[in-house]
Amino acid sequence: MANRELPRLVTVPSPQQDISRTHAEVRVDSGDVLVTDLGSTNGVQVLDEHGQTRRLHPGEPSRVAVGETVDLGDGVTFTVERGS
């Protein structure tokens, strides 16, 4: 397995302890960004560009489109952007 394929753990601040130690997996597969809720206590939500929110199903990789925002809880979010 090449180094670029190894998982990289990212620690995010969670003052209220709302984010689980292994909360979610984010990966790129054939150009798609896939986010998987790893059975977190508070879940993972995705907000689309129209303001619609969907909650991810634990253990199921979900495609997150460019412009959509992933909410891990406790004020921690990230938005998927097109790479250069």
Legacy VTK file of the C-alpha trace (Angstrom):
# vtk DataFile Version 3.0
C-alpha trace
ASCII
DATASET POLYDATA
POINTS 84 float
0.000 0.000 0.000
1.433 3.385 -0.992
1.841 6.115 1.612
-0.886 8.240 -0.005
-3.379 5.419 0.565
-2.768 5.137 4.294
-5.400 6.759 6.525
-4.484 10.064 8.108
-6.084 10.755 11.484
-7.164 14.328 12.064
-7.887 15.620 15.554
-10.532 18.353 15.724
-11.409 20.485 18.740
-14.588 19.497 20.572
-15.039 21.702 23.664
-18.415 20.122 24.454
-17.102 16.590 23.765
-19.780 16.136 21.046
-17.393 14.609 18.523
-16.503 10.948 18.980
-12.880 9.826 18.974
-13.515 7.966 15.688
-16.440 10.020 14.421
-16.242 9.845 10.630
-14.144 8.756 7.690
-13.577 11.087 4.739
-11.998 9.742 1.578
-11.742 10.427 -2.135
-12.661 7.589 -4.479
-12.499 8.115 -8.259
-12.931 11.862 -7.790
-15.901 11.570 -5.411
-15.705 12.652 -1.771
-17.221 9.940 0.425
-18.074 10.497 4.078
-18.965 7.637 6.423
-20.392 8.088 9.922
-18.416 5.559 11.966
-21.245 5.023 14.459
-20.775 8.365 16.207
-23.043 9.274 19.106
-24.350 12.534 17.604
-24.171 11.642 13.929
-22.937 13.450 10.846
-25.071 15.825 8.802
-24.613 17.253 5.305
-26.004 20.644 4.313
-26.477 21.210 0.589
-26.270 24.533 -1.265
-30.066 24.969 -0.952
-30.055 24.694 2.839
-31.409 21.135 2.933
-29.885 18.899 5.611
-29.519 15.137 5.498
-28.223 12.891 8.249
-25.807 10.156 7.177
-26.586 6.522 7.989
-23.879 4.965 10.179
-21.526 2.666 8.290
-22.799 3.748 4.847
-20.414 5.798 2.684
-22.276 8.813 1.272
-21.162 10.983 -1.639
-20.765 14.632 -0.692
-20.869 17.021 -3.631
-18.774 20.117 -4.263
-20.322 22.993 -2.309
-21.917 20.801 0.350
-20.945 21.258 4.003
-20.352 18.377 6.416
-21.277 19.059 10.057
-19.538 16.863 12.626
-21.120 18.704 15.569
-19.757 21.060 18.217
-19.353 23.775 15.559
-16.932 21.703 13.446
-17.770 21.787 9.738
-15.986 21.544 6.407
-17.094 22.311 2.886
-16.145 20.193 -0.110
-14.304 22.235 -2.739
-13.087 21.368 -6.201
-9.359 20.589 -6.260
-6.920 22.257 -8.594
LINES 1 85
84 0 1 2 3 4 5 6 7 8 9 10 11 12 13 14 15 16 17 18 19 20 21 22 23 24 25 26 27 28 29 30 31 32 33 34 35 36 37 38 39 40 41 42 43 44 45 46 47 48 49 50 51 52 53 54 55 56 57 58 59 60 61 62 63 64 65 66 67 68 69 70 71 72 73 74 75 76 77 78 79 80 81 82 83
